Amino acid sequence: MTSSSPNMAAPSPSTPPPAREPPSLSNYRWARTLYLARKTMKRQILFVDDDSNLLQGLRRMLRPMRTQWEMAFANSGQEALEMLSRSRFDVIVSDVRMPLMDGVELLTHIQKHYPHMVRILLSGQTSSEKIFDAVGPAHQYLAKPCDAETLKATIERACALGDLLSDDNLKQVVSRVNTMPSCPSLYLQLRDELAQEDASIEAVSHIISRDVGMTAKILKLVNSAFFGLPRHISNPGEAVLYLGLETVKTLVLGVQIFQQLENSACQKFSCDTLLTHSLLVAEYAKKLCQLATGDTRMQEDSFTAGFLHDVGILILATQIPELYQQILSYGETHLGSSFVEAERDILKATHAEIGAYLLGLWGLRNSIVEAVAYHHNPSRNIGQTLCPLVFVHIANVFADEVHNGYPVEGSHSQLDAGYLGRLGLADSVPIWREQLTCVSPVTANPLEAE
């Protein structure tokens, strides 16, 4: 197997970011989920590479995982497809550069025909064009040489995420998502700005940071191993600055990683309302974190988690709009029921779990995925320490009070008093509510011209 230098060198930030935390599972808060995942049937993992020596190395390196995984190894994309026709697999890890059928072609086929699978690309240096082609079909991208702990952690995390959603059909819907549609006005603003000869990276950064779909996608890309960052970036503005204007222009105008939201089949869905609510929760979450701790990294993660906390609603409204319409209308025949109760009854899952599943597949930080997954019921999280989940949970309730409920008017989220009490925050909440009145909902309008 041969490799070539990338056509585009990864950009370098002006100041080297601090070291990335080790890719271990020791700081992963879903210990209970992982434990249960290991107790159930073995996960089926398929590795694909045309280099037989590399496959043998993977066999040796991953030998300790035989009690938890059933592993199969294919020397080509065609052999992998033959294996898939005979057996079911949960995860595929494929090399990019292979003859006849490369990794991108293979994962594109799998995305269409086996959408339940987690799709990971593993490769050495390759062209930026090939990596950009992989932005759609690959959930994550790992670079060679990849140490055993990183590979195991990535696969185990993917398997644990699968336990968030019990319904295979729902997993397939979410796993097929390449990109989430963007608010039309923001999407057009971005294209217009990038088409200018004197396009401003600050303006581009501002627009992307105001859109839920764009934010999630740009964070997925910048945190891929292709760019070799020493730490995760959770600020979309920082991600844009790191990628650089030309790369963003290629991604938006060439590869088209963002898509404009078409008229949703769900008549009650409003992209503008979603963005306004999401940005207010983000502002509240960051402010709450500032009041509780001086940890600037946690403040940044709290803001991003707050902004993405309802990304599952965007998925529901655009991917299965008929069911989302049923959920919104549920209260008309089930008086007193909450939005989350309606989701549970109709989908057997919530928008929080659906959004967290996708963000986890895309490799976003654990603390952000966790906050999205449990923002309505933080007691389900095994952790009992200050983290973005705490602040997003409180911020969402406060924002509901401002907007009289979202997404269903009059349906308010409730504070998890037991959870907050165990963290010693019961007395702080009313004080924080008073202090947050200075964060005006008007400033949270993502479409407001500046």
C-alpha positions in Angstrom: 0.0 0.0 0.0 1.3 3.4 -0.9 0.7 6.8 0.7 1.3 10.3 -0.5 1.7 13.7 1.1 -1.4 15.7 1.4 -2.1 18.4 -1.2 -2.9 20.8 1.5 -0.9 21.0 4.7 -3.0 21.2 7.8 -3.1 24.9 8.9 -1.3 25.8 12.1 -2.8 28.0 14.8 -0.9 31.1 15.8 -0.6 29.7 19.4 -0.1 26.0 19.9 -3.1 24.6 21.8 -2.6 22.8 25.1 -2.0 19.1 25.1 -5.0 16.8 24.3 -6.2 14.7 27.1 -5.3 11.1 26.7 -7.8 9.0 24.8 -8.7 6.8 27.7 -12.0 5.8 29.0 -11.1 6.7 32.6 -12.8 10.1 32.2 -15.8 8.7 30.3 -18.9 9.3 32.4 -21.0 6.6 30.8 -19.3 3.9 32.9 -22.7 2.2 33.5 -23.5 2.1 29.8 -20.1 0.7 29.0 -20.4 -2.0 31.7 -23.7 -3.1 30.4 -22.4 -3.1 26.8 -19.6 -5.4 27.8 -22.0 -7.7 29.7 -24.2 -8.3 26.6 -23.4 -10.0 23.3 -20.1 -9.4 21.7 -19.8 -6.5 19.3 -19.0 -7.4 15.7 -16.1 -5.4 14.3 -14.9 -5.5 10.7 -11.4 -4.2 9.8 -10.5 -3.6 6.1 -7.0 -3.0 4.6 -5.2 -4.2 1.6 -1.9 -4.4 3.6 -1.9 -8.0 5.0 1.0 -7.1 7.4 -1.1 -4.3 8.9 -4.1 -6.6 9.4 -1.8 -9.1 11.2 -0.6 -6.2 13.4 -4.2 -5.3 14.2 -4.9 -8.9 15.1 -2.0 -9.0 17.6 -2.7 -5.5 19.0 -6.4 -6.2 19.6 -6.0 -9.8 20.8 -7.0 -8.7 24.4 -10.4 -7.6 23.1 -11.4 -11.1 21.9 -13.6 -11.5 25.0 -15.6 -8.4 24.1 -15.4 -8.3 20.3 -15.9 -10.7 17.4 -13.4 -9.4 14.9 -13.2 -10.1 11.1 -10.5 -8.9 8.7 -10.8 -8.2 5.0 -8.1 -7.5 2.4 -10.3 -5.4 0.1 -13.5 -3.5 -0.1 -15.0 -6.3 -2.2 -14.1 -8.9 0.4 -15.7 -6.7 3.1 -18.9 -6.5 1.1 -19.0 -10.3 0.7 -18.6 -10.6 4.5 -21.4 -8.1 5.1 -23.7 -10.1 2.9 -23.2 -13.1 5.2 -22.9 -11.6 8.7 -24.1 -8.5 10.6 -21.4 -6.1 11.9 -21.7 -3.2 14.3 -18.6 -1.2 13.4 -16.3 -1.0 10.3 -12.8 0.4 10.4 -11.4 0.8 6.9 -8.2 2.1 5.3 -8.7 5.0 2.8 -6.2 4.1 0.1 -7.0 0.7 -1.4 -7.1 -0.5 -5.1 -10.3 -1.1 -7.0 -12.6 0.1 -4.2 -11.1 2.7 -1.8 -12.3 3.3 1.8 -14.5 6.3 0.9 -16.3 4.2 -1.8 -16.7 1.3 0.6 -18.1 3.5 3.4 -20.5 5.2 1.0 -21.9 1.8 0.0 -22.2 0.8 3.6 -23.9 4.1 4.5 -26.6 3.3 1.9 -27.0 -0.4 2.5 -26.0 -1.0 6.1 -26.8 2.4 7.8 -26.8 0.9 11.3 -23.0 0.5 11.3 -20.5 2.9 12.8 -18.1 3.9 10.0 -14.5 4.8 10.8 -11.7 5.5 8.4 -8.1 4.6 9.4 -5.3 5.8 7.2 -1.9 7.4 6.9 -1.3 10.6 5.0 -3.6 11.2 2.0 -4.8 14.0 -0.1 -7.0 16.7 1.4 -9.4 16.1 -1.5 -9.9 12.4 -0.4 -10.4 13.4 3.2 -13.0 16.0 2.2 -14.8 13.3 0.2 -14.9 11.2 3.4 -16.6 14.0 5.3 -20.0 12.5 4.4 -19.8 8.7 4.7 -17.3 8.5 7.6 -18.4 9.1 11.1 -14.8 9.5 12.3 -11.3 9.5 10.9 -8.2 8.1 12.7 -4.7 8.5 11.5 -2.0 5.9 11.2 -0.1 4.9 13.2 -3.0 4.6 15.6 -2.1 3.2 19.0 -4.2 0.4 20.5 -5.7 2.5 23.3 -7.0 5.2 20.9 -8.5 2.6 18.6 -10.1 0.6 21.4 -11.5 3.7 23.0 -13.0 4.9 19.7 -14.6 1.6 19.0 -15.8 1.0 22.6 -17.3 4.5 22.7 -19.1 3.9 19.4 -20.5 0.6 20.8 -21.7 2.3 24.0 -23.4 5.1 22.0 -25.4 2.5 20.3 -27.0 1.6 23.6 -28.5 5.1 23.8 -31.0 4.0 21.1 -32.6 0.6 21.3 -34.5 0.9 18.0 -32.5 -0.2 15.0 -34.7 1.8 12.6 -34.0 4.9 14.6 -30.3 4.2 14.6 -30.3 3.9 10.9 -32.1 7.2 10.4 -29.5 9.0 12.6 -26.5 7.1 11.2 -27.5 8.1 7.6 -27.2 11.8 8.5 -24.3 13.4 6.6 -25.0 16.9 7.6 -27.8 18.8 9.3 -29.6 21.4 7.4 -28.9 25.0 8.2 -31.2 28.0 8.7 -31.8 29.4 5.2 -31.0 33.0 6.0 -27.7 32.0 7.7 -26.8 29.6 4.9 -27.3 32.3 2.3 -25.3 34.8 4.4 -22.4 32.3 4.6 -22.4 31.6 0.8 -22.6 35.3 0.0 -19.8 36.1 2.4 -17.5 33.4 1.0 -18.2 34.5 -2.6 -16.7 37.9 -1.9 -13.2 38.5 -2.9 -12.5 40.2 0.4 -14.4 37.6 2.5 -13.8 38.1 6.2 -12.9 35.0 8.3 -14.4 36.8 11.3 -17.8 37.2 9.6 -17.7 33.6 8.4 -16.9 32.4 12.0 -19.7 34.5 13.3 -22.3 33.0 10.9 -21.3 29.4 11.5 -21.3 29.9 15.3 -25.0 31.0 15.0 -26.2 27.8 13.3 -26.7 24.5 15.1 -26.1 22.3 12.0 -23.0 24.2 10.8 -21.5 24.2 14.3 -21.9 20.4 14.7 -20.4 19.7 11.3 -17.4 22.0 11.6 -16.5 20.6 15.0 -16.7 17.1 13.6 -14.3 18.0 10.8 -11.8 20.0 12.8 -11.4 17.4 15.5 -10.7 14.6 13.0 -7.2 13.1 13.0 -6.5 14.6 9.6 -5.8 18.0 11.1 -3.7 16.5 13.9 -4.9 18.8 16.7 -3.3 18.1 20.1 -6.7 18.7 21.8 -10.4 18.8 21.0 -11.8 22.1 19.9 -15.4 22.8 21.1 -15.6 26.4 20.0 -16.9 26.7 16.3 -15.3 30.1 16.0 -11.9 28.7 16.9 -12.5 25.8 14.5 -13.0 28.2 11.6 -9.9 30.2 12.5 -7.9 27.0 12.6 -9.1 25.7 9.3 -8.6 28.9 7.5 -10.8 30.8 5.0 -9.7 28.8 1.9 -10.4 25.5 3.5 -13.8 26.6 4.7 -14.5 28.0 1.3 -13.7 24.6 -0.3 -15.9 22.8 2.2 -18.9 25.1 1.8 -18.8 26.0 -1.9 -17.0 22.9 -3.2 -17.7 19.8 -1.1 -20.9 21.5 0.2 -20.8 20.1 3.7 -23.6 22.5 4.7 -27.1 22.3 3.3 -29.9 24.8 3.3 -33.0 23.7 5.2 -35.9 23.2 2.7 -39.5 23.6 3.8 -40.0 21.0 6.5 -42.8 18.5 6.1 -43.5 19.3 9.8 -45.5 22.5 9.7 -45.0 23.3 13.3 -41.2 23.3 13.2 -39.4 26.7 13.1 -35.7 26.8 12.5 -35.5 30.4 13.8 -37.2 29.4 17.1 -34.9 26.5 17.6 -31.8 28.7 17.1 -33.1 31.4 19.3 -33.8 28.9 22.1 -30.5 27.1 21.6 -28.4 30.3 21.8 -30.2 31.5 24.9 -29.5 28.1 26.6 -25.9 28.4 25.5 -25.5 31.9 26.9 -27.2 30.8 30.2 -25.1 27.7 30.5 -21.8 29.6 30.0 -22.9 32.3 32.5 -23.9 29.6 35.1 -20.5 28.0 34.7 -18.8 31.3 35.1 -20.7 31.9 38.4 -19.9 28.4 39.7 -16.3 27.9 38.5 -13.4 29.6 37.0 -12.7 26.7 34.5 -12.7 28.5 31.1 -12.5 25.1 29.3 -15.7 24.0 31.0 -17.3 27.4 30.2 -16.6 26.9 26.5 -17.9 23.3 26.6 -21.0 24.4 28.5 -21.8 27.1 25.8 -21.3 24.6 22.9 -23.3 21.9 24.7 -26.1 24.4 25.4 -26.1 25.4 21.8 -26.3 21.8 20.5 -28.6 20.4 23.3 -31.6 20.3 21.0 -29.9 19.1 17.8 -32.0 16.0 18.1 -35.1 18.1 17.4 -33.5 19.3 14.1 -32.9 15.6 13.2 -36.5 14.6 14.0 -38.0 17.6 12.1 -35.9 17.0 9.0 -35.5 13.2 8.9 -38.8 11.9 10.2 -41.1 14.9 10.1 -44.3 12.9 10.2 -43.4 11.3 13.5 -42.2 14.7 14.9 -45.6 16.2 14.0 -47.3 13.4 15.9 -45.1 14.2 18.9 -45.9 17.9 18.8 -49.6 17.1 18.6 -49.5 14.4 21.4 -50.6 16.8 24.1 -53.9 17.4 22.4 -55.1 13.9 23.2 -52.9 13.3 26.3 -53.5 16.3 28.5 -50.8 17.1 30.9 -48.1 15.0 29.2 -44.7 16.5 28.5 -42.8 16.7 25.2 -40.3 14.1 26.4 -43.1 11.7 27.5 -44.6 12.0 24.0 -41.2 11.1 22.5 -40.9 8.1 24.7 -44.3 6.9 23.8 -44.0 7.3 20.1 -40.2 6.8 19.4 -39.1 4.9 22.6 -36.3 7.5 22.7 -35.9 11.3 23.2 -34.5 14.0 21.0 -31.7 14.3 23.7 -30.6 10.7 23.1 -30.9 11.0 19.3 -28.8 14.2 19.3 -26.2 12.7 21.6 -26.0 9.6 19.5 -25.1 11.6 16.4 -22.7 13.9 18.1 -21.0 10.9 19.7 -20.7 9.2 16.3 -19.1 12.4 15.0 -16.5 12.4 17.8 -17.4 15.4 19.8 -16.1 15.8 23.3 -17.6 13.4 25.9 -18.6 16.2 28.2 -20.7 17.8 25.3 -22.3 14.5 24.3 -23.1 13.7 27.9 -24.7 17.1 28.4 -26.9 16.7 25.3 -27.9 13.1 26.2 -29.0 13.9 29.8 -30.1 17.5 29.8 -33.7 16.6 30.7 -32.8 13.9 33.3 -29.3 14.4 34.7 -29.9 11.9 37.4 -29.4 9.2 34.8 -25.8 10.2 34.5 -23.5 8.4 36.8 -21.2 11.4 37.4 -21.8 13.6 40.5 -19.5 16.5 39.8 -19.7 19.9 38.2 -19.7 19.5 34.5 -21.4 21.1 31.4 -24.4 18.8 32.0 -25.2 20.6 35.2 -25.3 24.0 33.6 -27.1 23.0 30.4 -29.8 21.3 32.5 -30.4 24.4 34.6 -30.0 26.7 31.6 -32.6 24.8 29.6 -35.2 25.2 32.4 -34.5 28.9 32.8 -34.8 29.4 29.0 -38.1 27.5 29.0 -39.3 30.0 31.6 -38.4 32.9 29.3 -40.0 31.4 26.2 -42.9 29.7 27.9 -41.7 26.3 27.0 -39.9 24.8 23.9 -40.6 23.2 21.6 -44.2 23.0 22.8 -45.6 26.3 24.3 -46.6 25.8 27.9 -44.6 22.6 28.2 -41.9 23.5 30.7 -38.8 21.4 31.6 -38.4 20.7 35.3 -35.3 21.0 37.5 -34.0 17.7 38.8 -34.1 18.7 42.5 -32.5 15.5 43.7 -29.6 15.7 41.3 -28.9 19.4 42.2 -29.3 18.6 45.9 -26.7 15.9 45.7 -24.3 18.4 44.1 -25.0 20.9 46.8 -26.5 23.4 44.4 -30.1 23.6 45.7 -29.5 27.0 47.4 -27.6 28.4 44.4 -30.3 27.9 41.8 -32.7 30.7 42.9 -29.7 33.1 43.2 -28.5 32.2 39.7 -32.0 32.7 38.3 -31.9 36.2 39.6 -28.5 36.9 38.3 -29.3 35.6 34.8 -32.0 38.2 34.2 -29.2 40.4 32.9 -28.8 38.0 30.0 -31.4 39.4 27.7 -33.3 37.0 25.4 -33.0 39.6 22.7 -29.2 39.1 22.5 -29.8 35.5 21.8 -31.4 36.1 18.4 -29.0 34.3 16.0 -30.5 36.1 13.0 -30.1 39.6 14.5 -27.8 41.8 12.4 -24.8 43.2 14.1 
